Amino acid sequence: MPNTTAPVLVTGATGFLAAEIIKQLLAADYRVRGTTRDVAGSEADGQLASLPGADQRLEMLEADLLDPGAFDAAVVGCEYVMHTASPFFLDAEDPQHDLIDPAVEGTRSVLESVSKAGGVRRVVLTSSFAAMSGAPKEETWNEDDWNDVSSLDSGPYAYSKTMAERAAWDFMDDDDRSFDLVVINPTGIIGPSIVPRLNASHSLFVSATNGETPGIIDLHFPMVDVRDVARAHIMAMENPEAAGRYLCSAGTRSMRQNIELLKEAGFGDRYKLPSLPLDNALGNVLVRLVSRTQPKGIRDFISRSLGHTYELDTSKIRTELGLEFRDVDQSVIDTMTSLENWGHLGKKIEVVPAPSRL
């Protein structure tokens, strides 16, 4: 049973995660209000409109993260707001304009609209593990960690998520706030996509089938299924005791583990998967040398991630919210199956910048 008859606002409704949240909210009989920069475009795509229950319980409004007051009308009459909209891509020509401003100012804009409207009980904010981890460390990561390493010049995406989340908590420092804030910090989000647009997390899988990544590199990826991240948002909304940040991750897999899994699942029969063994000491030297020819975002990612793995403590989200994660290996297979069904595999595809701002 829904715990509110009011619409639940989901920003960035046509994004990878937001679309899954909307699907699950509709399945649970909630009324949903989504925002996008282009309602006509989302209606033309048709994926959200075709979700069960959408014809009766989904309404779409236009709102842009950088337009002052853009969310004022959207939050009116809502008791819960899920703010997922934020740009996600590693390379940006103008990081301040393309990443920092939309993430930070968009978050402030939503919270200001919520504060003005009154009536909202809780905002659930989608942050990121990137707001915790600017660089690898030997210790286990948990909700007490903050990224104090990334900057506008080095790791601007991680910096944008850090600054946006800090801006949200700073906003909540005002004792007069009539609503509370809960934050979900997912690692790399994978899994099947409701929308056709390729996102940055999925582009790593695509690059393994189109020749862009010929070798197996010594990289490890903490991952979580989009269906679990969406469920975490809804649990955080529904549980009155939910509070603070929640690190959301199902497990870590190396590139070699992923490639071996895809071979066993038959994807190696249809696509030329990476095979050159570069996940060793000599390979790391070669990869670092080659990475110097790559765009700065990719170069920085390789520099800080190569040869490092991650230990994450997700006990808080498991115990307080009761979230049980899907098996990571099955999520990888489901990701590839979804990408294949959308026609993304085996060819070079340019990731559309800032997809989740739509």
Number of C-alpha atoms within 10 A of each C-alpha: 7 12 11 14 13 16 22 25 28 27 33 28 30 31 27 24 27 27 24 24 26 27 23 18 22 20 14 13 16 22 23 25 22 26 26 24 18 16 19 13 12 18 13 11 14 12 14 24 17 12 17 15 19 17 11 11 15 23 16 22 18 18 24 21 26 18 12 16 16 19 25 18 14 26 26 18 15 23 22 25 27 26 24 25 30 29 24 23 21 20 19 18 8 11 19 16 12 21 27 24 19 24 31 22 18 24 24 21 22 25 24 16 19 28 17 14 17 16 16 20 17 21 23 24 24 24 31 22 27 22 25 23 20 22 16 15 12 9 9 10 19 20 19 8 13 16 18 13 14 19 16 15 13 16 24 24 29 28 25 29 27 28 22 26 24 16 17 21 15 11 16 16 9 9 7 8 14 14 17 15 22 21 24 24 22 25 25 21 25 27 26 21 24 19 20 17 18 21 23 22 17 22 17 13 22 23 20 23 22 19 16 13 17 17 19 22 23 22 17 19 17 21 23 25 28 25 21 24 27 22 20 25 23 20 18 27 23 16 12 10 9 18 15 12 21 27 25 32 25 24 19 19 18 19 21 20 14 19 19 16 17 19 16 11 11 10 19 16 11 11 17 15 24 23 15 12 14 19 19 13 10 10 17 18 13 12 19 14 12 11 17 14 10 12 12 17 18 15 21 19 15 20 15 13 17 18 17 15 18 19 15 20 15 18 15 16 22 16 10 15 21 12 18 13 18 16 12 21 16 13 21 22 19 17 21 22 17 19 22 14 13 15 11 22 22 17 15 14 13 10 15 13 18 19 20 23 25 23
